[in-house]
Amino acid sequence: MTNSQLLHIAKDFGSPVYVYDAEKITSQYNRLTNAFKGVKKLKVNYAVKALSNISVLKLLKTLGSGIDTVSIQEVNLGLAAGFKPEQIIFTPNGVSLAEIEEASKLGVQINIDNLSILEQFGTKYPETPVCIRINPHVMAGGNSNISVGHIDSKFGISIHQIPHLLRIVENTKMTINGIHMHTGSDILDIDVFLYASEILFETAKQFKNLEFIDFGSGFKVPYKEGDIETNIEELGKKLSERFNNFCKDYGKELTLAFEPGKFLVSEAGTFLTQVNVVKQTTSTVFAQVDSGFNHLIRPMLYGSHHDIINISNPNGRERFYTVVGYICETDTFGNNRRIKEINEGDILAFKNAGAYCFSMSSNYNSRYRPAEVLWHNKKAHLIRKRETFDDILKNQVEIDFEKTKAPILAK
Ligand SMILES: *Cc1c(COP(=O)(O)O)cnc(C)c1O
């Protein structure tokens, strides 16, 4: 998308606003499926939590994607977007048996990640095939908050517990139809990914009724110039070949599944904010925008880098700025960034704002969550209205203290 298209969107829809480029989502989807075209049965299940707008889900549905969900609400959102239950996999962590039962009754594929629930579910519903989430204990990412396959992680069933798992399967007579891992975001090295895959293959051999193997996600996308990106094409070539060989040995054509979030939507997103104040201090120049970590928390939560561009003054000279928000909290988006000279009123664009940005936003400081716009076929489509004051009050219950003479609790 061009600067002028983005500026028009900020003008037409107001600021702050999230903009998603449907073409970029489409090209990323095609890139992934092309990389694995050597595999007969490929299933891409988009991880809804990255960006859960229903229009984005519908777009992915038209591309042929299924979805990966982590809550019963995401399951219902997927159904509302028109996905069939068999296009949905439910991969929760630490949820109640009741929630898993509810999803299972809707007909979605269940993925269980602990032995306690596996035993309870298998005892109650031995006829419902389930997938199991394995923790291969591989440290795939850089940051331990987003690497979920290592030894201390709360995710998955340890490979060291496979004997116990097999006993549960045998005792309950349940069927394991899929085996899954998700080693967390930001895989830098495809050899690490392939190494974890070997552990998954080794485990898979011990289950006789598999229909699919799900390799999760964690593909890294570039956040700044010179960033390493997962080489999907190379991974596709190597893993496809290995997968096909595995299927030959296994004696059955299995489905290879992935569940990417970031890879599909991160780069498609841009977050537009307006500069309220340029504030010179003794040590830096702050550019304060009409947003904060209530709208985009990744820099403060994970130390993530989002490129920031002044689209109102693309030809200005570069200066150093610390870009911060307007909430009453330290909400730094970027420190000492080289940005084209900023004037109050300028629109700043935050890149890579498709994944884990809007979906992690909140009403902190009683601010409205931003609008969302999908750029599709050279047109801007509003896909979520900006909140209004009614949204702030919605669900709050007021007590009329004038009428309530006695203390509430004493009644
Ligand atoms: C979050 C999540 C994903 C998506 O991860 P990305 O890094 O966004 O690709 C995939 N699978 C599971 C189980 C997840 O929890």
The ligand as an SDF file (V2000), in Angstrom:
LIG
                    3D

 15 15  0  0  0  0  0  0  0  0999 V2000
   -0.2480  -18.8020   18.7110 C   0  0  0  0  0  0  0  0  0  0  0  0
   -0.2410  -20.1310   18.1200 C   0  0  0  0  0  0  0  0  0  0  0  0
    0.1100  -20.3000   16.7750 C   0  0  0  0  0  0  0  0  0  0  0  0
    0.5410  -19.1770   15.8750 C   0  0  0  0  0  0  0  0  0  0  0  0
    1.8560  -18.7620   16.1140 O   0  0  0  0  0  0  0  0  0  0  0  0
    2.5320  -17.6580   15.1730 P   0  0  0  0  0  0  0  0  0  0  0  0
    3.8530  -17.4180   15.7660 O   0  0  0  0  0  0  0  0  0  0  0  0
    1.6570  -16.4590   15.1720 O   0  0  0  0  0  0  0  0  0  0  0  0
    2.5980  -18.2150   13.8070 O   0  0  0  0  0  0  0  0  0  0  0  0
    0.0430  -21.5910   16.2830 C   0  0  0  0  0  0  0  0  0  0  0  0
   -0.3310  -22.6450   17.0560 N   0  0  0  0  0  0  0  0  0  0  0  0
   -0.6690  -22.4970   18.3460 C   0  0  0  0  0  0  0  0  0  0  0  0
   -1.0690  -23.6900   19.1300 C   0  0  0  0  0  0  0  0  0  0  0  0
   -0.6340  -21.2490   18.9240 C   0  0  0  0  0  0  0  0  0  0  0  0
   -0.9580  -21.1160   20.2210 O   0  0  0  0  0  0  0  0  0  0  0  0
  1  2  1  0
  2  3  1  0
  2 14  2  0
  3  4  1  0
  3 10  2  0
  4  5  1  0
  5  6  1  0
  6  7  2  0
  6  8  1  0
  6  9  1  0
 10 11  1  0
 11 12  2  0
 12 13  1  0
 12 14  1  0
 14 15  1  0
M  END
$$$$
